[in-house]
């Protein structure tokens, strides 16, 4: 190639272009048509859009944003493959059930936020934020999500409990016992609310060991025993029995 020519070498999956400084000139080495272009390096001259490579017109910020976008898409595809589901809402729910809370957040944040799955997505995301320790995000979502659902009140109870607002947590768990359930098993949520309430009642009694707090704790654990009385081997039933024995 002549000394006044400039080649831009790119990967095999990109378009290879040869430039010379001669306007409309022909490179004698390869007989390709040459056009005048600015003095570009192979690192700075191209950015990828889909499967094509085009001249970069906006600089490093656009290339960085593009790389982040492709990395995000790639990570979501990995989650779809891992959980054998193309629906990100389903992926997030499966990840949440398996205890992979960070993956659940990633999938749920990227899932479609439209009717009829909007409420389900936000309730699952609220739970994922709580379980992954993103309490500020959970608080913000809670404040913008008002609904007549037992899962919502149960999750509000967990947030209050984490922040040490035990009376508010008890109120929310009590509300969860009476609300309908948009999705999932209402009995499971109800039983979880009873269990968390009993835990709080025991904590209150330990801080202030008077007769009233003791009786409230015993009554709370009796409610847990009753909820799980069909399965005496369940850890909730066993815990309730142990707590009642320690309180008497």
C-alpha positions in Angstrom: 0.0 0.0 0.0 1.3 3.5 -0.8 2.9 5.6 2.0 0.1 8.1 1.9 -2.6 5.5 2.5 -4.2 4.7 5.8 -5.8 1.4 6.7 -8.3 0.9 9.5 -8.0 -2.7 10.8 -11.0 -4.1 12.6 -12.3 -7.4 13.9 -13.5 -10.1 11.5 -17.1 -9.3 12.3 -16.7 -5.7 11.3 -16.4 -4.0 7.9 -12.8 -3.4 6.8 -12.2 0.0 5.1 -9.1 1.3 3.4 -8.5 5.1 3.2 -6.0 7.1 1.2 -5.2 10.8 1.3 -6.0 11.1 -2.4 -9.5 12.4 -3.1 -11.1 9.9 -5.3 -7.9 8.0 -5.6 -7.4 4.3 -6.2 -5.1 2.3 -4.0 -2.8 0.3 -6.4 -2.4 -2.5 -3.8 -6.0 -3.5 -3.5 -7.9 -1.5 -6.2 -10.4 -0.3 -3.6 -12.0 3.1 -4.0 -10.5 5.6 -1.5 -12.3 8.6 0.1 -10.9 11.4 2.2 -11.5 11.0 6.0 -10.2 12.6 9.1 -7.1 11.0 10.6 -8.7 8.3 12.8 -7.1 5.6 14.8 -8.6 2.1 15.0 -9.5 2.6 18.6 -11.4 5.9 18.2 -12.9 5.6 14.8 -15.6 3.0 15.3 -18.4 2.2 17.6 -20.7 -0.8 17.4 -24.4 -0.6 16.7 -26.0 -4.1 16.5 -23.7 -6.0 14.1 -22.5 -2.9 12.2 -19.5 -0.6 12.8 -20.0 3.1 12.1 -17.8 6.3 12.5 -18.0 7.6 16.1 -19.6 11.1 16.1 -20.1 11.7 19.8 -16.9 10.6 21.5 -16.0 8.4 24.4 -19.3 9.0 26.4 -21.4 7.3 23.6 -19.0 4.4 23.3 -19.0 3.8 27.1 -22.9 4.0 27.2 -23.0 1.6 24.3 -20.7 -0.9 26.0 -22.8 -0.7 29.2 -26.0 -1.2 27.2 -24.7 -4.3 25.5 -23.3 -5.7 28.8 -26.7 -5.2 30.5 -28.5 -7.0 27.6 -25.9 -9.8 27.8 -26.4 -10.2 31.6 -30.2 -10.3 31.2 -29.8 -13.0 28.5 -27.7 -15.0 30.9 -30.5 -14.8 33.6 -33.1 -15.8 31.0 -31.0 -18.9 30.2 -30.3 -19.7 33.8 -33.9 -19.7 34.8 -35.2 -21.1 31.5 -37.6 -18.3 30.9 -37.7 -15.4 28.5 -40.1 -13.4 30.6 -38.0 -11.2 33.0 -40.9 -10.9 35.5 -41.0 -14.7 35.8 -37.2 -14.8 36.0 -37.2 -12.3 38.8 -39.9 -14.2 40.7 -37.9 -17.5 40.3 -34.7 -15.8 41.4 -36.5 -14.4 44.5 -37.8 -17.8 45.4 -34.4 -19.3 45.1 -32.8 -16.7 47.3 -30.8 -15.0 44.5 -31.9 -11.6 45.5 -29.4 -9.5 43.5 -30.4 -11.4 40.4 -34.1 -10.9 41.2 -33.6 -7.1 41.5 -31.7 -7.0 38.1 -34.5 -9.0 36.3 -37.4 -7.2 37.9 -36.0 -3.7 37.3 -35.7 -4.5 33.6 -39.1 -6.2 33.3 -42.1 -4.5 31.7 -43.9 -2.1 34.1 -47.4 -2.2 32.5 -50.9 -3.6 33.2 -51.8 -6.3 34.1 -48.4 -7.2 35.7 -47.5 -3.8 37.1 -48.6 -4.5 40.7 -47.0 -7.9 40.8 -43.7 -6.5 39.5 -43.6 -3.8 42.1 -44.5 -6.1 45.0 -41.8 -8.6 43.9 -39.3 -5.8 43.5 -40.2 -4.4 46.9 -39.5 -7.8 48.4 -36.2 -8.2 46.4 -35.0 -4.8 47.6 -35.7 -5.7 51.2 -34.0 -9.1 51.0 -31.0 -7.7 49.2 -30.5 -5.0 51.8 -31.5 -2.1 49.6 -33.6 -0.5 52.3 -33.6 3.1 50.9 -34.9 1.8 47.5 -37.5 -0.3 49.3 -38.7 2.7 51.3 -39.0 4.8 48.2 -40.9 2.1 46.4 -43.2 1.5 49.4 -44.1 5.1 49.6 -45.2 5.2 46.0 -47.0 1.8 46.1 -50.4 1.9 47.9 -52.6 -1.2 47.4 -55.1 -3.4 49.1 -52.9 -6.5 49.2 -51.7 -8.7 52.1 -48.2 -9.0 50.6 -47.8 -5.2 50.6 -48.7 -4.9 54.2 -46.5 -7.8 55.2 -43.5 -6.2 53.4 -44.2 -2.9 55.0 -44.1 -4.7 58.3 -40.7 -6.1 57.5 -39.4 -2.7 56.6 -40.7 -1.2 59.9 -39.2 -4.2 61.8 -35.8 -3.7 60.2 -35.9 0.0 61.1 -36.8 -0.7 64.7 -40.4 0.6 64.5 -41.8 -2.4 66.2 -45.3 -1.1 66.9 -45.7 0.0 63.2 -44.5 -3.4 62.2 -47.1 -5.1 64.4 -49.8 -2.9 62.8 -48.8 -3.8 59.3 -48.6 -7.5 60.1 -52.1 -7.3 61.6 -53.4 -5.7 58.4 -51.8 -8.4 56.4 -54.0 -11.0 58.2 -57.2 -9.4 56.8 -56.2 -8.4 53.2 -56.8 -10.3 50.0 -53.8 -11.5 47.9 -53.2 -10.4 44.3 -50.9 -13.4 43.6 -49.3 -16.2 45.5 -50.5 -18.1 48.6 -52.5 -15.9 51.0 -52.2 -18.6 53.8 -48.4 -18.5 53.6 -48.3 -14.7 53.8 -50.7 -14.8 56.7 -48.7 -17.4 58.6 -45.5 -15.4 58.0 -47.2 -12.3 59.5 -48.2 -14.3 62.6 -44.7 -15.6 63.0 -43.0 -12.2 62.6 -45.6 -10.7 65.1 -44.7 -13.3 67.7 -41.0 -12.6 67.2 -41.7 -8.9 67.9 -43.9 -9.7 70.9 -41.0 -11.7 72.5 -38.6 -8.9 71.8 -40.9 -6.4 73.5 -41.3 -8.7 76.5 -37.5 -9.1 76.9 -37.2 -5.3 77.0 -40.0 -4.8 79.4 -40.9 -8.0 81.3 -44.3 -7.1 82.6 -47.4 -9.4 82.8 -49.2 -7.7 79.8 -46.2 -8.1 77.5 -45.7 -11.7 78.6 -49.4 -12.6 77.9 -49.3 -10.9 74.5 -46.1 -12.9 73.6 -47.7 -16.2 74.7 -50.9 -15.4 72.7 -48.9 -14.5 69.6 -46.9 -17.8 69.8 -50.1 -19.8 70.4 -51.5 -18.3 67.1 -48.3 -19.5 65.4 -48.8 -23.0 66.8 -52.4 -23.1 65.7 -51.4 -22.0 62.2 -48.9 -24.9 61.9 -50.7 -27.5 64.0 -51.1 -29.8 61.1 -47.3 -30.1 60.8 -45.7 -30.4 64.3 -42.3 -31.0 62.6 -42.4 -27.6 61.0 -39.7 -25.2 62.4 -42.3 -22.5 63.1 -44.4 -24.9 65.3 -41.3 -26.1 67.1 -40.1 -22.5 67.7 -43.5 -21.5 69.0 -43.5 -24.4 71.4 -40.1 -23.5 72.7 -41.0 -19.8 73.1 -44.2 -20.6 75.0 -42.3 -22.9 77.4 -39.7 -20.2 78.1 -42.4 -17.6 78.8 -44.3 -19.7 81.3 
